[in-house]
Amino acid sequence: MGDVVTPGKDDDNACVARADGGEDDDVVVVLYDAAVTDAFRATGSPSASPRRASTAADDEDVMTVDRVKPKYLPEFSMKSYYGVEERGESSPERATKRRRDGKPLELEIDGTAREPTKEIAIGGVYVKFPAKINPHPAQRMTMAKIIDALKKSQHAMIESPTGTGKTLALLCSTLGWLEREKEAYKKSAAKVRDMHEAWSVARKKYEDALIAFGHRNDKDKASTVKAEYGDGWDASRPFTCKTDVPPPPRVYVCSRTHSQIEQILRELKRTGYAPKYTVLSSRQRLCPLKKSDADCQDMLGDGLTQQERITSCAHYNRHEYVADHMNKYAEKNCAWDMEDFNRVVNEFSACSFFALRNLQATSEIVFCPYNYLFDHNVRRKMKLDIAGAAVIIDEGHNIEDVCRSGTSIELSMAQVAEAIAAFNAQSIKSAPGYYADVYQFLLKISHFLERIIGNTGEGQKEVVVRSHEIVGCVIDMLGEHAVELVRNLIKTPDNAKPTHNGPLTTYMNLCEDIANILHLVTKTPESYVIIIGRSVDINGEECEGMCISCMEPKVGFSTVAEQARCVILTSGTLSPMNTFEAELGVEFPIKIEAPHVVPTSQVYVELSDAIGEVTYKATSGVGASRFAQNLGKYLLEYAKVIPGGMLVFFPKYSLIDVTLREWHTSRLFAQISDQKHIVCESRGAAGFVDTLAEFNRGNATGKGSLMLAVFRGKVSEGIDFKDDSARAVFCVGIPFPNVFDVKVKTKRDFNDLPKSRQKGMLTGSAWYSAQAYRAYNQALGRCIRHPKDYAALFLVDARFREGGQYMMNNISKWIRKSVTACGSVNESVRNVDEFFKRTKKMLLEKEIKTESTDADVDETQNPESPVEYKAHRNENIFNAIGCEDNRKLCDAMDALHQAALSCEEPMRVNAIAKATTSIRALTYKVTNGSKLAKPGPGKVQGVGPSIGAQIDYFLEHDKFERMEYYLRGERMPH
Ligand code: SF4
């Protein structure tokens, strides 16, 4: 296989962006799973497991603190879950000393320090929102749709551009709804309690009657009591009331990486809600002693008593104190983030891993990377119960890949050989049944792989077994009792498995993972392809192995979607949404594309083929060096006029190498360095923190930095480069997957099969393009992060201009609206210079005006001209209130405006009345999810000219909530 750039997974299978360069002359190779390469890597370590990769999430554990505080800081947490960072009084060493000295722990929870909030009525739910922010249309639409999906138990897909405050909206609406569910549960539970009391009185009466009348009139008595107490009577058990009030559903809030989960927790502190929650993470990330799963399990094995566990690991002993303490946050109406958690853990010198596990039992919300739910083996090991739960996924644009890799597995022959060697005669003797099954299972796989790979012809790298041959292949691999063998392995209960098995734990887990995937294969063979052969790992070494690859994400997704109450998928880049629906095989009745928070005047987008040679064809050989030279000259000119940082994304690392080499051989590197501090994204996750720190240092000097990075790398996903941190993004080329990679080829072929077409899946080429443009749009969205932000975006590839609208349709809608093109670099640079000067001035003027009229910061203030602003604001109002009836609502609003402005009495009154009736009916429908019973004239009796003035007042003063209440004929609560 060729070089691979993959969004991979961390050790605990958290999905993390990871990148590596390719040497292909063509477009960069882009795949989905770092494991692809790792699994084929012939490792010698017994701890090697399938789908293991060095990832961003891993490396966060060794991040160091940047001592220089930069001027512009991208939003990124450098803190690990455990206290790598020294936290003064909270460090474990000091905490131990304090305990030795008999000093009490100082762990105060300040419930008064929270950000003030206000209540907003959305979709029939009161949502607490930070008081100083007036939610803008994108946030309102997001909240309305989330509440709608939660109430109706329907799956939803919500695209809200990056920087629109999507996470805050997601949390506020979910927690508002959960609060309402909890209230309803409390009321129902109280009712049940009352009924219990009433029925116990009834039972007493009944029993007295039985004693008095000698068991004769029991049926009469029962019906009398029933008539007296009404519903709630349990017919199967007379005089017992029903007690099956379902508790509020558990909510899973997921994101891609642990860093993003940390960001979500920071946002949670702003919401005004204080639910009970936990965070799921791996032992490897959390264990303060850095023990592996196997080592820890050996220390705390099933066979040990509690006392033995305590003496095995002192940290384990104290994890319950931490859990108790974290639960106090909810009691004091506070929320915590990972910094708070680490502080408490350090104070107690406790085990973070078991503390968070302990919190799971009482949690209303579970935060975790979404592969914990969609990876079949991880979900099984974590014992996550998703039945009836609400699953909310932030940054869900990689869900297809996660679902596919979560139901696939890869293993090298070296791994199988190691495992066989580990199960020696001694171990088989110690647990003959289970170990013997595992041993036989591995042996059969090993013989099968040797046979198939041995028979591959000269020059043939892989054997691909397609869906119709899959069952035969599994029988060939495991023998005619394959299904029973697999079933035995996966059905063996935990208590029937041997404990204290040391290094064998790793291999037992490996066997269970393979068996579970093979079980899925035998259930849905049509969705699988098995690839067996020689491959090349990222180190360029050949290794042999097998990949059981799931072709349809729906295998992983539908398991969760069918059990959960609803799955709500949110991201800045979900378009085109129909592709998701087709690939995930689940209908999403609720869909929305929210508008961006910034007006078009704050975004400059240019189709740049001004250098003429920035196409994928020009990035090899002689063309590559000419391309690099041209790009350097091009960037140098822009660097002179662009304030702050610049991000330049390439399809592959090798292209960055060529570019830097060419810049060094000419004077370009020095010339660009005079304008911007050049930083290059490191390969893999290691060293990323240093890279980011260097980028920040360059920005802190005032001249700004220029980052050379790759699509799907750490820079391109999950980090906010707001304000002067990055004022321009240059996307060079288009990151199409490697067309020669066997997995890409197999998936494309699979999608082109008639049966796939019948299922509505994308064609092979449409799927292929969707992979590229999703990564492209992610990169473009890095630098506009809030309503007052502004930036220039450059689509540096001649294919956009050649392909016209067809190509542009792949770009996010909010970017598409602003696209321009220039004839020359000089003209373009002039335009860019003018754009930055004009926008900066406009925002400054707006800020001064806002400050003089309003002391509070209103994040929705819009820095456009009055006319533009009014038009934009009206659009926002419509978006804010409207959902599927948005268009009709806009028309009704227009009619109202017309009526208020131009008609004469009494026509004016009638027109206003008519328009108001429509608005009221539509708003009612949007808010309550049902039609107003009588939207006719009866509902608008008494409407007079004042209503027009009233509406104008609301519009003029941005009092949307009050207008919403007014149009519903209700009073807004204070
Ligand atoms: S109990 Fe906790 S601290 Fe101790 S080895 Fe296990 S994970 Fe590590």
Boltz pocket constraint, residues with backbone or C-beta under 6 A from the ligand:
constraints:
  - pocket:
      binder: B
      contacts: [[A, 283], [A, 286], [A, 287], [A, 288], [A, 289], [A, 290], [A, 291], [A, 295], [A, 296], [A, 299], [A, 300], [A, 313], [A, 314], [A, 315], [A, 316], [A, 350], [A, 351], [A, 352], [A, 353], [A, 354]]
      max_distance: 6.0
